């Protein structure tokens, strides 16, 4: 290939890069935003799961307390005043 052919090829490649470059940067920026939001959602889901486990423990403890109170009330009802 001659020098003119190489110059034409380089010009076409540079023009294509300049035409596609801004679009590629915009797509990259949008993907970065999406990735950060996905990371935020994952963190919130993990926190929610930890809260849910804690709430189940509290619920089980309260259920145990209620059954103890019910047994105590039943024994008090059986006693004469």
Buried (B, 14 or more C-beta within 10 A) or exposed (E): EEEEEEEEEEEEEEEEEEEEEEEEEEEEEEEEEEEEEEEEEEEEEEEEEEEEEEEEEEEEEEEEEEEEEEEEEEEEEEEEE
